Amino acid sequence: MANHKSAEKRIRQTATRTEVNRARVSRIRTFLKKVETAISSGNKAAAGEAFKEAQPELMRGVSKGVLHANTVSRKLSRLSSRIKALA
C-alpha cells in the first residue's frame, strides 16, 4: 500500500482514469459492433451510416490515448473496404 500522500493520490487518479478509459473503449466497441452487424445484414446504406457514426468515436479514442492511431486507421480502412464491397 502507498506510504506517501502523493502515491495515494496517484492511486485515486489511476482508478478514475481506468474507469473512464474502460467506458470509452466499451463505447467504441459498441459502435464497431453496430457497423459489423450492418455489414453482415448486407445493408450498404445502414452500414455506411453506422460507419459515419463510428468514425468520430474511434478518432476520439486516439486523441484521448486509449487506442493507437495506426490501430484505428487499420480498423477504419478494413471496415470501409468491406462496406464498399457490398453490392
C-alpha positions as CSV (number, residue, x, y, z in Angstrom):
1,M,0.0,0.0,0.0
2,A,1.1,3.6,-0.6
3,N,3.1,5.3,2.1
4,H,3.1,8.8,0.8
5,K,0.3,11.3,0.2
6,S,1.3,11.7,-3.5
7,A,1.3,8.0,-4.0
8,E,-2.2,7.7,-2.5
9,K,-3.3,10.5,-4.9
10,R,-1.8,8.7,-7.9
11,I,-3.8,5.5,-6.9
12,R,-7.0,7.5,-6.8
13,Q,-6.2,9.2,-10.1
14,T,-5.3,5.9,-11.8
15,A,-8.6,4.3,-10.6
16,T,-10.6,7.3,-12.0
17,R,-8.8,7.3,-15.4
18,T,-9.1,3.5,-15.7
19,E,-12.9,3.7,-15.2
20,V,-13.2,6.5,-17.8
21,N,-11.0,4.7,-20.3
22,R,-12.8,1.4,-19.9
23,A,-16.1,3.2,-20.5
24,R,-14.6,4.9,-23.6
25,V,-13.3,1.6,-25.1
26,S,-16.6,-0.1,-24.4
27,R,-18.4,2.7,-26.2
28,I,-16.1,2.3,-29.2
29,R,-16.7,-1.4,-29.3
30,T,-20.4,-0.8,-29.3
31,F,-20.1,1.5,-32.3
32,L,-17.9,-1.1,-34.1
33,K,-20.4,-3.8,-33.4
34,K,-23.2,-1.7,-35.0
35,V,-21.1,-1.4,-38.2
36,E,-20.3,-5.1,-38.1
37,T,-24.0,-6.1,-37.8
38,A,-25.0,-3.7,-40.6
39,I,-22.3,-5.2,-42.9
40,S,-23.4,-8.8,-42.1
41,S,-27.0,-7.9,-42.8
42,G,-25.9,-6.7,-46.3
43,N,-27.5,-3.3,-46.0
44,K,-25.0,-0.9,-47.6
45,A,-26.9,2.3,-46.6
46,A,-27.2,1.2,-42.9
47,A,-23.5,0.1,-42.9
48,G,-22.4,3.5,-44.3
49,E,-24.5,5.3,-41.7
50,A,-23.1,3.2,-38.8
51,F,-19.6,3.7,-40.2
52,K,-20.1,7.5,-40.3
53,E,-21.2,7.4,-36.6
54,A,-18.3,5.1,-35.6
55,Q,-15.5,7.2,-37.2
56,P,-15.6,10.1,-34.8
57,E,-15.8,7.8,-31.8
58,L,-12.7,5.9,-33.0
59,M,-10.8,9.1,-33.6
60,R,-11.8,10.4,-30.2
61,G,-10.3,7.2,-28.7
62,V,-7.0,8.1,-30.5
63,S,-7.0,11.7,-29.2
64,K,-7.8,10.5,-25.7
65,G,-5.0,8.0,-25.8
66,V,-7.0,4.7,-25.3
67,L,-6.2,3.4,-28.8
68,H,-3.2,3.7,-31.1
69,A,-3.6,5.8,-34.2
70,N,-2.5,3.0,-36.6
71,T,-4.9,0.6,-35.0
72,V,-7.8,2.9,-35.7
73,S,-6.6,3.6,-39.2
74,R,-6.4,-0.1,-39.9
75,K,-9.9,-0.8,-38.5
76,L,-11.5,2.1,-40.4
77,S,-9.7,1.1,-43.6
78,R,-10.9,-2.5,-43.4
79,L,-14.4,-1.6,-42.5
80,S,-14.6,0.9,-45.3
81,S,-13.4,-1.6,-47.9
82,R,-15.9,-4.2,-46.6
83,I,-18.7,-1.6,-47.0
84,K,-17.6,-0.7,-50.5
85,A,-17.6,-4.4,-51.4
86,L,-21.3,-4.7,-50.5
87,A,-23.4,-4.6,-53.7
